[in-house]
Amino acid sequence: MSSSSPVPAEGKRLHWEQLPAHVRLALEQRLDAPVVEAETQKTGFSPGLAARLRLGDGSRVFLKAVSQAANPDSPAMHRREAEVVAALPPAAPVPRLRWVYDQGGWVALCFDDVAGRHPHEPWTEADLGLVVEALRRMSRDLTPSPIATPHTASHAFQAGINGWQVLLRRGEDRLDAWCARHLSRLAELEARAPEASRGETLLHFDTRADNILIDGEHVYVVDWPSARIGADWVDWAAMAPSVAMQGGPDPEALLRMFQVAAPVDDVDSVVCSLAGYFTVRALDPPPPGIPTVRAFQAAQGKVAVEWLRARTRWA
């Protein structure tokens, strides 16, 4: 698999100096020290600030901030992330949330700083081994879910991750020949995913390289606004297309590394839904302030469809 794939790019990222002066002042008051250096993080899709800050007292923090003007959905995602991370147990491999700022249409989250890096691209065997073991351990620690939440994987697959059904209803004519030929079968298989994904594990539900930090032998999983309760293997299946796209093993090989024991039909239905989600989203216009996300989804969709073809063996 080629490593020359679309990756989350800096794009619309804000720099510390670009925040409104009154927001910078308010945040420095919460930090109880002036910001003397801000290192903007280049990966990820948020149109807001994501920066490692060095403060006047020598300490460091990680700060992410976004305004409703940049993207109307992003502030709610930051609020949701704050709720989830604040409730996670100490064993969870997540930087500690220090505080939340939520005023005047701006939402900012302050975390402990992690001097880590994202997995190498292409993925290396060493990075993959660390990440797989960390995600398996995290899954055990978050089963049953330590958080009571109505957000479930089952509901997500029923209400939003159902691209083949969407395309079938609207008579989409931009599909490749295999997808077009099997669209009705894809929609039928996808419809089984809500039941197949039921479980009691708290899932990150957006696991990919730009949401993972490696610091020596320690792995941290960041960006938790999409967290849901479901079957543990759903996170691993959802991660597989991005790993393959970025130079790692093919999705089936990655799933074997996680030793997934779910019924084949259940995995097929979830893989089908993931392929449909990436395919239909790639056809949509980009959301406000996030211009690079559709290319990233299209690349994942291509891998996911090929994975599904291999699993179903439909001609």
N, C-alpha and C positions, 0 to 999 in steps of 0.2 A: 504493500500500500504506500502510495506516494506521501511524503511528508510536506509537500508544497500545497498546503490546504488553506482555505480562508480561516483566519483566526480572529478572535475579538481584538479590535484595534482601538487605539486611543480615540480617534474620531472626535466626538463631541465632548470628551472629558473636560471638565472645568479644572483650572488651576487655582490654588489658594488665593492668588492675587485677583482672580476674576470674581470672587464672591463679593456681593455688596458690602460696603464698608461696615454697615451696621450689623450684618451677620457675622463678619470676621470679629468685630469687637465683642459681640455676645458670646461667640464660641471661645475666644481667648479668656473671657471672664469665667466661663465654665471650666476651662483648662487650668485656670489660676496661674497662668504664665504666658508670656508672649510667644508666638510662633517665630522661630528664627530660621527654619529651613523646612520646605515642603517638597516632598518627592512624589509627584503624580504617578499613579500606577497606570500602566498602559493597557492592561488587559481588562476584559469585561465589556458589557454593553450599556451600563448605566450612563445617562447623559450628564450626570452630576459630578461632584468631586469624589475622588477616591485617592487618598494621599497618606503617606507616612510622614508624620510631623515630628520635628525636633524642637523642643521647647527651650526657653531661656534658662530654665533650671537644669538642663541637661537630660531630662527625661524624654521619652518617645511614646507616641500613641499612633493609632491608625484612625483616621476620620473619613467618614463618607457622608455626603450631604447632597440633597437634591431639592429643586423647587418644583412646584406645581406647573410653573410656566414652561419648564423644560420638557416635561412629560407628565400628563395628568395622572398616570397610574403609578409613577415611581414613589411619590410620598407614602402612599398606602402600603407599598411593598416594603419600604423602610420600617414603617410602624409594625407591620406583621413580623418582619425579621427580629425586631427588638423584643416582641412578645415571646417569640420562640426561643431565642438565644438566652434570654433572661431566665427561662424555665428549664433549660437543659441541665442535666446533672454534671457535677465536677468532672466525671470521667469522660465526658464527651470531648472529642478532639477539636474544640472550638475556642478561638480567642475570647477572653472574658469581655462582656459588655460593661462599660463603665457608666455611661449615662446617655440620655436622649435629649435632644433639643428639638422642639416642635412649636414654632411660632411663625406667624406671618407668611404662611405658605411654604416655609422651609422646614425640612426634617433632616436632622443630622444625628449620626450614631458614632459614639466614641468607643473604641475597643483597645485592649492591650495590643501593643505592637508585636508582630512576629517577624523576626529577621529571616524569613524563608524565601523560597523561590517556587515558581510553578514547575511542574514536571517538564523535563526536557522534551523538545520536539525536534526530531521524532522521539517517541517514548523509548526509554532505555529499559533493559531487563531489570536493573537495580531499582529504578523508580517504580516500575510496575509492581515489583515484589513488595516494596514498602507500602504502596497505596492499596493493593489488594488486601494485604493483611490488616491494615488500618481500617479499611471499610468493613471487613468481616467483623473485626473487633467492635467497631462502632455499632454495627447492626445488633450484635449480641447485647451491648450495653443499653440499647434503645428498644429492647424487646422485653416486656411489653412497653408500649410508649409511655414515657414519663410525663407526657403532656396530655391532658384531656382536651381534644379539639374536634370540631365537627368536620374538619377538612380531611377527606380521605382520598386515597388513590382511586377507589371505585367511583366516587363522584366525579373526579377529574376525567376519567376515561368515558364516563357517561355523558358529561356535559360539555367537554371541550376538546378532549383528545380523541376525536372521532372524524378525522379528515376524510376518510373514504365515504362515509355516509353523507358528509357535506357535499363532496364532489358528485356523488350519485344524484343527489337532489337537484343540483344546479346544472347538471349536464355538461361538466367540464370537458373541453376539447384540447387541453394543453398537456395531456398525459402521454407518457411513452407507450409503445404498443402493448407491452405486457400488462401494465397497469390498466390501460383502457380495456383490454380484452377480459380482464378478470375483475373489473370494478365491482360488480354485484357480489362476487364471492369474497372480495376483500372487505366490503361493507358488512357482510354477514359474519365473517370471522372476527372482525373488529368489535362487533356488538357483544361478543362474549368476554371482552376484556374487563368490564366492570366487576363481574363475578370472579374472574380468574385472579384479579389483583387484590382481593380481600386479604387482610392479615392484621397483625397487631404491632408491627414495627413502626417506629417513627422514621419516615423516609426523608432524606434531604430533597429529593425529587427534582434535582437539577445538577447532578454530579458530573463534572467534566473538568478538564485540566485547569481552566482559569478560575475554578472555585476550589482548588486544592493548593496548599502550600506545604513545601517540604523544608524542614529545618533540621539538618543532620539526619538522625534516625527517626525524627518525629514528623508526623503528618497532621495537618490541620485542614478541616473542611469549613469553608466560609460561605457567606451569602445564603441565608436560610429562609427567605420569604415564601418559598414554595412548599415548605415542609407539610407532609401529609402522612396519614397512617395507612399502612397497607402491607402486602407481602414483602419480605426482606429483599427478594431477588429482583423486584421491579427496578430499584435504583441501579442495580448492576446491568440489567438489560438496557436501560435507558442510557447508560454511560457508554455502552459498547460501540455504537456508531462513531462517536466523537474520538474514541481511542484509536479505532482503525483509521479514521480519516487523518489523524495526526501521527501516523507512522507506527502505531502499535499493532498488536496481533489482530487477526480478523475477529469479528464479534463472537463467533461460536467458540473460538479458542479462549477468548477472555471469559466467557461464561463458564467454561470448564475450569478455569482457574479459581472461580468462586465456588465450585462444587455445587452448583444449583441442582436441587433434587425435585423441583416442581414438575408436574405432569407436562408432557410435551405439548399437548393441546393448549394448556394455559399459557405457556411461554409463547407459542405461536400467535395467540390472540393479542398478547401485549406487544410483541414485536410488530405485528400487523398494525396495531393502533399507533405505535411510535412512527412507523414508516409513513402512515397516512398523515399524522400530525406535521412532520417535517415537510412532506410533499405539499400539503395545502398551504402551510404558512409561507413557504418559499414563493408561492404564486401571489401572495398578497403584497400590497404596497408596504414599505417599511413604516414602523410606528414613529411618531414624532421624536426627533432627537436621537434615534438609534438606527442610522443608515446602513450599518454593516451586518445586521442580524440576519437578513434574508439570505445572503450568500452563505453564511454559516449554516443555516437551516437546510438550504438546498444541498450542500455538501454532505450533511448528515443524512438527509433523505435518500440520496443516491446510494450510500452505503447500506442504509436500513432496508431499502427495497431489494437490493441484491442479496442481503442476508435472508430476507423473507422468501425470495425465490428459491434459494438453496434449501430452506427448511420445508417449504410446501411441495417443492418439485412439480409445481404446476407448469405445464408447457407453455 
